[in-house]
Every structure is written in structure tokens, then in C-alpha cells.
């Protein structure tokens, strides 16, 4: 079977998703275009050789509408002959883009592909694709779940209640995320993967403390929800959740035979892929079956995995995943995660894969596993092997 490999991976620093954020003035098309340009500049590849560009974006409305990936390809100065498409698997959109690109290479449909993702949450607010008064679910879905589904914050609370994850544990996890990310930046460990020289991820808080996190109020408390779910302890806060962010990332993926022909160094190969669905009420738990599924597909055990990237949408999600899998948290998000680095929705899957690749290289590790929870009770999982 033909092997698909990663040749290069870059990302922007992750900005605050506010008008005061460092990336706010960048139109999202331009933000992704600059990232694509940095990707090809690093390798010297002729962009005319790219068979397809697959991008992830969640809120495909306004400035992120009308196939933002194609717009960014043209804005980056790629030849008009280079096609592009934009996919939506919610928070896992650009991880799904990676799957499509790599699977296209493995199948022989592509020789060279780019997987990428972008989200400018300061310019295109989360949820703005749902028009006021509209119903994105329909009557048949409502009939299947007559009591109604809930937002992700409530799902995170339900997960915390089911797995008995208290406030102190969630805050401690968040504090460690900030410590790891701040340490990584201070040691220069992000320098290779970030294409914007001199800029850092804006939401990493090196000076935060357990006391500061403990002083934050529950972010999603609602008396009506409390009546429906009396088991909720209301432990999820802005401090132990991912923030609102802007950012983009991109990976150059090709056949190992193509890399040899072009004189490019393959840095990691794709070992296994999986997608999974789970309870849409809990919504964020599909990372567990996705992890089990990708390990089985790859013929590996949990102990074979050297490093994990598990998206920190909420601390409770990663902690519940750890309880179910038994993974060693010392090998999970070793340079921090979305609670500190940030979560620019459609850009996060490619960002995590970029970070995972560099982590494997810097530690001389072999296998890395990435998984992300996604709205609707979905998750992607990917295993890569450093070469």
C-alpha cells in the first residue's frame, strides 16, 4: 500500500479571539493564505504540483464563507489550476482535512496535497452561522431526542458529573496546561512550528495560579438546566475551558515516492485513521471510542504510543478520556493544549498535528496519537509515526 507522509507543517501563533488580539486585523482568508505561503516557501515546492488543498473551517459564514480554502489558495498566489475545498466536522474540521489529504495520497488520487485549517473567531463569532430564529436540527431529530440536546458547556458539565471530576482536578489540569505551554515557549520549543517570528500564543498565562482559577465563576450555570440535571456540580469555568481564538495551520502531505522524486524529506508517515460517533447529549466523549478504534486499526496498544495530543476543549473531556483509556498524562499534551495555547476551531486539528510532529521529532519518539472531540458527538483520531 502506498504510504502518505508529512513533509512540512507550520502554524500561526494563536491569537486572542478579541478585537484586541494580535491576529484580529487579519482577514481570515489572508490569515490562511499567509500560512499556505509559508508552507510552500519552507520546502521550495512549486505550488502547481499540489493536487488539492483541503481546509477546515467551522463557521463558514461572512468572511469565512464561499469556500474559504479556495479563496486562500488564490490569495496565496498559487496557480489558478490548484483546486481546494472546505470541510466541516466542527472542531475536528482540519483534522478531517488531514485525513482526506492523506487518504487521497494513499489511494493514489493525489500525489501532493495540503491539509489546513483556519478560524478567526474575533471576526466571525462562533455560532453566527445559525440565523436568528432558525432551527438547525429539524423535527425528526427533535423527535428522537424529545428532551432536547444541550450546548457544549453543559455537555462538559455532564461529563464531569458522570466521571466524578471535581473543580479542583479540572483547575489543576488547566494550570498544568499553562505551565507546560509557557515552559515550551521559554525553551524555544515552538519556534520551528510557528511561521510568525517574534510572536507567541496570546492566551498562554505563565503567571496564573490555582487561586486565580479557583476564583472564577461557573461559566454555564443555568437554573433551568440545573432542574433537568441535578447531578451537575457546576465546575466548568472560563479557566478550565479553551478560550476564543484566531489562528491557522497547514501541512504538506505527499506519497513517500513523490517525496523521494522531489528530493524532500519525509518526516512522519500516517499509520492509522479513525472517526467515531457517540452520545450527542454528552457530545464530547467520542474521543474514547475513536482512540480505541484507531489503535485497533493500527494494530497498536496504548503503551505503544509515545505522545498524545488530545484537544483540551474542556479539562473534563481530557480527564474523562484518561480515566477510560488509562493513558499516562505525562505523555499527553506535553507542551500544553487548547486551554492555554487556544482553540481556533477549524484551525485546531492542523495545529495539534503540527505540534505533535515537532514533539515527536524533538523527543526522538516514534508514535503519536491525536484525537479531538467534536460537536454532535463525533471525534477523529490519527496515529502518525516519526521517520
C-alpha positions as CSV (number, residue, x, y, z in Angstrom):
1,X,0.0,0.0,0.0
2,X,1.3,3.5,-0.9
3,X,2.4,5.5,2.2
4,X,1.4,9.1,2.9
5,X,3.9,11.2,4.7
6,X,4.2,14.7,6.2
7,X,6.9,16.8,4.7
8,X,6.3,20.1,6.4
9,X,3.9,21.6,8.9
10,X,3.5,25.2,10.1
11,X,1.1,27.3,12.1
12,X,0.4,30.8,13.1
13,X,0.8,31.9,16.7
14,X,-2.7,31.6,18.2
15,X,-4.2,35.0,18.9
16,X,-6.9,36.1,21.3
17,X,-10.3,36.0,19.7
18,X,-11.0,39.6,20.5
19,X,-10.6,42.9,18.7
20,X,-7.5,43.5,20.8
21,X,-5.9,40.2,19.6
22,X,-2.8,40.2,17.5
23,X,-4.5,38.5,14.6
24,X,-7.8,40.4,14.6
25,X,-6.8,42.7,11.8
26,X,-6.0,39.8,9.5
27,X,-8.9,38.8,7.3
28,X,-9.3,35.0,7.7
29,X,-8.6,34.5,4.0
30,X,-5.4,36.4,4.4
31,X,-4.5,34.5,7.6
32,X,-4.8,31.2,5.9
33,X,-3.1,32.4,2.7
34,X,0.0,33.6,4.6
35,X,0.1,30.2,6.3
36,X,-0.1,28.4,2.9
37,X,2.6,30.6,1.5
38,X,4.9,29.9,4.5
39,X,4.3,26.2,4.0
40,X,5.5,26.1,0.3
41,X,8.3,28.6,0.9
42,X,9.8,26.4,3.6
43,X,10.0,23.4,1.2
44,X,10.6,25.3,-2.1
45,X,7.9,23.1,-3.7
46,X,6.2,24.5,-6.8
47,X,2.6,25.0,-5.7
48,X,1.5,24.0,-9.2
49,X,2.3,20.4,-8.1
50,X,-0.4,20.5,-5.4
51,X,-3.3,18.3,-6.5
52,X,-5.7,19.6,-3.9
53,X,-5.9,21.8,-0.8
54,X,-8.4,20.6,1.8
55,X,-9.1,23.1,4.6
56,X,-11.2,23.0,7.8
57,X,-13.4,25.9,9.0
58,X,-16.3,25.7,11.4
59,X,-18.2,29.0,11.0
60,X,-18.5,29.2,7.2
61,X,-20.3,32.5,7.0
62,X,-19.4,36.1,6.3
63,X,-15.7,36.4,5.8
64,X,-15.3,32.7,6.1
65,X,-18.0,31.8,3.5
66,X,-17.9,30.7,-0.1
67,X,-15.1,28.0,0.2
68,X,-12.6,30.0,2.2
69,X,-9.9,27.5,1.4
70,X,-10.1,28.2,-2.4
71,X,-10.1,31.9,-1.7
72,X,-7.0,31.5,0.4
73,X,-5.2,29.4,-2.2
74,X,-5.8,32.2,-4.8
75,X,-4.8,34.8,-2.2
76,X,-1.6,32.9,-1.5
77,X,-0.6,33.3,-5.2
78,X,-1.0,29.6,-6.1
79,X,-1.7,28.9,-9.7
80,X,-5.4,29.1,-10.6
81,X,-5.2,25.4,-11.5
82,X,-4.8,24.3,-7.9
83,X,-8.2,23.2,-6.5
84,X,-9.4,23.5,-2.9
85,X,-12.4,22.6,-0.7
86,X,-13.5,23.4,2.8
87,X,-14.8,20.7,5.1
88,X,-16.9,20.9,8.3
89,X,-16.5,18.3,11.0
90,X,-16.9,21.0,13.7
91,X,-13.8,21.3,15.9
92,X,-12.2,18.4,14.1
93,X,-12.5,20.0,10.7
94,X,-8.9,20.4,9.9
95,X,-8.0,17.0,11.4
96,X,-10.6,15.6,9.0
97,X,-8.9,17.7,6.2
98,X,-5.6,15.9,7.2
99,X,-7.5,12.5,6.8
100,X,-8.9,13.4,3.4
101,X,-5.5,14.6,2.1
102,X,-3.6,11.6,3.4
103,X,-6.2,9.1,2.4
104,X,-6.2,10.6,-1.1
105,X,-2.5,10.1,-1.3
106,X,-2.7,6.5,-0.1
107,X,-5.4,5.8,-2.6
108,X,-3.4,7.2,-5.5
109,X,-5.9,10.0,-6.1
110,X,-3.3,12.6,-5.1
111,X,0.5,12.8,-5.3
112,X,0.7,16.1,-3.3
113,X,-1.9,17.6,-1.1
114,X,-2.2,20.3,1.6
115,X,-4.3,19.9,4.6
116,X,-5.0,23.1,6.6
117,X,-7.5,25.0,8.7
118,X,-8.4,28.4,9.9
119,X,-10.8,30.2,12.2
120,X,-11.0,33.9,13.0
121,X,-13.3,33.9,16.0
122,X,-12.8,37.6,16.7
123,X,-14.1,38.5,13.2
124,X,-16.6,35.7,12.7
125,X,-18.1,34.8,16.1
126,X,-18.8,31.2,17.0
127,X,-22.4,30.3,16.3
128,X,-23.0,33.2,13.8
129,X,-23.8,30.7,11.1
130,X,-27.1,29.9,12.8
131,X,-29.5,32.6,11.8
132,X,-31.8,34.1,14.5
133,X,-35.0,32.1,14.8
134,X,-33.7,29.2,12.7
135,X,-33.7,25.6,13.7
136,X,-30.6,23.6,12.6
137,X,-32.0,20.3,13.8
138,X,-35.4,19.7,12.3
139,X,-38.4,17.8,13.6
140,X,-37.2,14.2,13.1
141,X,-34.0,14.8,15.2
142,X,-36.2,16.5,17.8
143,X,-38.5,13.5,17.9
144,X,-35.5,11.2,18.6
145,X,-34.3,13.4,21.4
146,X,-37.5,14.9,22.8
147,X,-35.9,16.3,25.9
148,X,-33.5,18.3,23.8
149,X,-29.8,18.4,23.3
150,X,-27.6,20.9,25.1
151,X,-24.6,23.2,24.4
152,X,-21.0,22.0,24.8
153,X,-20.5,23.7,28.1
154,X,-23.4,21.7,29.6
155,X,-22.1,18.6,28.0
156,X,-18.7,19.3,29.7
157,X,-20.6,19.6,33.0
158,X,-22.4,16.3,32.4
159,X,-19.1,14.6,31.7
160,X,-17.6,16.0,34.9
161,X,-20.5,14.7,36.8
162,X,-20.5,11.2,35.3
163,X,-16.8,10.7,35.7
164,X,-16.8,12.4,39.1
165,X,-14.2,15.1,38.1
166,X,-14.3,17.9,40.6
167,X,-13.4,21.5,40.3
168,X,-10.0,21.2,41.9
169,X,-9.0,18.4,39.4
170,X,-10.1,20.5,36.4
171,X,-8.4,23.6,37.6
172,X,-5.2,21.7,38.3
173,X,-5.2,20.3,34.8
174,X,-5.7,23.8,33.4
175,X,-2.9,25.2,35.5
176,X,-0.6,22.5,34.2
177,X,-1.6,23.2,30.6
178,X,-0.5,26.9,31.1
179,X,2.7,25.8,32.8
180,X,3.7,23.4,30.1
181,X,2.9,25.9,27.3
182,X,4.8,28.7,29.0
183,X,7.8,26.5,29.6
184,X,7.8,25.3,25.9
185,X,7.8,28.9,24.7
186,X,10.6,29.9,27.1
187,X,12.7,27.0,25.8
188,X,12.1,27.8,22.2
189,X,10.2,24.6,21.6
190,X,7.5,26.2,19.4
191,X,9.9,28.2,17.3
192,X,10.2,25.8,14.5
193,X,6.5,25.3,14.0
194,X,5.3,28.9,14.2
195,X,5.8,30.8,11.0
196,X,5.4,34.3,12.5
197,X,8.8,35.2,14.0
198,X,8.7,37.0,17.3
199,X,5.0,36.3,18.1
200,X,3.7,33.9,20.8
201,X,0.4,32.3,21.5
202,X,-1.5,35.0,23.3
203,X,-3.7,33.1,25.7
204,X,-0.8,31.3,27.5
205,X,-0.8,32.6,31.0
206,X,2.5,32.0,32.6
207,X,1.5,33.8,35.8
208,X,-1.8,32.2,36.5
209,X,-2.3,30.3,39.8
210,X,-4.6,27.8,41.5
211,X,-6.0,30.7,43.5
212,X,-6.8,32.7,40.4
213,X,-8.5,29.7,38.7
214,X,-10.5,28.9,41.9
215,X,-11.9,32.4,41.9
216,X,-13.7,32.1,38.6
217,X,-17.4,31.6,38.4
218,X,-19.0,28.6,36.6
219,X,-19.4,29.7,33.0
220,X,-22.5,27.8,32.1
221,X,-24.8,27.8,35.1
222,X,-28.5,27.9,34.2
223,X,-31.3,27.3,36.8
224,X,-33.4,25.6,34.1
225,X,-30.6,23.2,33.2
226,X,-29.9,22.6,36.9
227,X,-33.5,21.4,37.3
228,X,-33.1,19.0,34.5
229,X,-29.7,17.7,35.5
230,X,-29.4,18.0,39.3
231,X,-26.3,15.9,39.2
232,X,-24.3,18.7,37.7
233,X,-21.8,20.3,40.2
234,X,-21.2,23.4,38.0
235,X,-17.4,23.1,37.9
236,X,-16.7,24.3,34.3
237,X,-15.3,27.8,34.2
238,X,-13.5,30.0,31.6
239,X,-10.3,29.0,33.3
240,X,-10.6,25.2,32.7
241,X,-12.1,25.6,29.2
242,X,-10.5,26.6,26.0
243,X,-10.7,30.3,25.1
244,X,-11.9,32.1,22.0
245,X,-9.1,32.3,19.4
246,X,-7.8,33.2,15.9
247,X,-5.3,31.0,14.1
248,X,-4.4,28.8,11.2
249,X,-2.1,25.9,10.4
250,X,-1.2,23.8,7.3
251,X,0.6,20.5,6.5
252,X,2.2,19.4,3.2
253,X,1.3,15.8,2.6
254,X,2.5,13.5,-0.2
255,X,3.4,10.0,-1.2
256,X,6.7,8.8,0.1
257,X,7.6,8.0,-3.5
258,X,6.8,11.6,-4.5
259,X,8.9,13.0,-1.7
260,X,11.9,10.9,-2.9
261,X,11.3,12.1,-6.5
262,X,11.2,15.8,-5.4
263,X,14.1,15.5,-3.0
264,X,12.1,16.3,0.0
265,X,12.5,14.6,3.5
266,X,9.5,12.7,4.8
267,X,9.2,13.5,8.5
268,X,6.3,11.2,9.6
269,X,4.0,8.7,8.0
270,X,0.4,8.2,8.6
271,X,-0.2,4.9,10.4
272,X,-3.9,4.8,11.1
273,X,-7.1,6.8,10.9
274,X,-10.5,6.6,12.7
275,X,-13.7,8.6,13.1
276,X,-16.3,7.7,15.7
277,X,-19.7,8.8,16.9
278,X,-21.1,8.8,20.5
279,X,-24.0,10.2,22.6
280,X,-24.8,13.7,21.2
281,X,-26.1,14.7,24.6
282,X,-22.7,14.2,26.3
283,X,-21.4,15.3,22.8
284,X,-17.6,15.3,23.7
285,X,-17.0,11.7,24.6
286,X,-16.4,10.2,21.2
287,X,-12.7,10.6,21.8
288,X,-12.8,7.4,23.8
289,X,-14.2,5.1,21.1
290,X,-12.1,7.0,18.4
291,X,-8.9,6.2,20.4
292,X,-9.9,2.6,20.8
293,X,-10.8,2.3,17.1
294,X,-7.6,3.9,15.8
295,X,-5.4,1.7,18.0
296,X,-7.2,-1.4,16.7
297,X,-6.9,-0.2,13.1
298,X,-3.2,0.4,13.6
299,X,-2.5,-2.9,15.4
300,X,-1.1,-1.0,18.4
301,X,-1.7,-0.8,22.1
302,X,-1.9,2.3,24.3
303,X,1.6,1.5,25.5
304,X,3.0,1.8,22.0
305,X,2.0,5.5,21.8
306,X,4.8,7.8,22.9
307,X,2.9,11.1,22.8
308,X,-0.7,12.1,22.7
309,X,-2.4,15.3,21.6
310,X,-6.0,15.4,23.0
311,X,-7.8,18.6,22.3
312,X,-8.4,20.5,25.5
313,X,-11.9,21.9,24.7
314,X,-12.6,21.4,28.3
315,X,-10.5,19.9,31.1
316,X,-13.3,17.4,31.9
317,X,-13.1,15.9,28.4
318,X,-9.4,15.1,28.6
319,X,-9.7,13.8,32.2
320,X,-12.7,11.6,31.3
321,X,-10.7,10.3,28.3
322,X,-7.8,9.5,30.6
323,X,-10.0,7.6,33.0
324,X,-11.4,5.5,30.3
325,X,-8.1,4.8,28.4
326,X,-5.7,4.7,31.3
327,X,-3.2,6.9,29.4
328,X,-0.3,8.5,31.3
329,X,-1.0,12.2,31.5
330,X,2.8,12.8,31.4
331,X,2.6,11.9,27.7
332,X,-0.5,13.9,26.9
333,X,-0.2,17.5,25.6
334,X,3.4,17.7,26.7
335,X,3.7,21.4,25.5
336,X,0.2,22.4,26.8
337,X,-3.1,22.3,25.0
338,X,-6.0,24.3,23.9
339,X,-6.8,25.6,27.4
340,X,-3.5,27.5,27.3
341,X,-2.5,27.7,23.6
342,X,-6.0,28.3,22.4
343,X,-8.7,26.6,20.2
344,X,-9.3,28.4,16.9
345,X,-12.0,25.8,16.0
346,X,-11.4,24.9,12.3
347,X,-7.7,25.5,12.6
348,X,-7.1,23.4,15.7
349,X,-6.8,19.9,14.1
350,X,-4.0,21.0,11.9
351,X,-2.4,23.0,14.8
352,X,-2.4,19.9,17.0
353,X,-0.9,17.7,14.2
354,X,1.8,20.3,13.6
355,X,2.7,20.4,17.3
356,X,2.6,16.6,17.5
357,X,5.0,16.2,14.6
358,X,7.5,18.6,16.2
359,X,7.1,17.0,19.6
360,X,7.9,13.5,18.2
361,X,11.0,14.9,16.4
362,X,12.3,16.8,19.4
363,X,11.9,13.8,21.7
364,X,13.1,11.2,19.3
365,X,9.8,9.4,19.8
366,X,8.1,7.0,17.4
367,X,4.3,7.0,17.5
368,X,1.9,9.9,18.2
369,X,-1.9,9.8,18.6
370,X,-4.1,12.8,18.1
371,X,-7.8,12.9,18.9
372,X,-10.4,15.7,19.1
373,X,-13.9,15.9,20.4
374,X,-16.4,17.5,18.0
375,X,-20.0,18.8,18.3
376,X,-22.7,16.3,17.6
377,X,-21.0,13.5,19.5
378,X,-18.1,13.0,17.0
379,X,-14.3,12.5,17.1
380,X,-11.4,12.0,14.8
381,X,-8.3,10.0,15.8
382,X,-5.0,9.8,13.9
383,X,-1.7,7.9,14.5
384,X,1.5,9.1,12.9
385,X,4.9,7.5,13.0
386,X,8.1,9.6,13.0
387,X,10.5,8.7,10.3
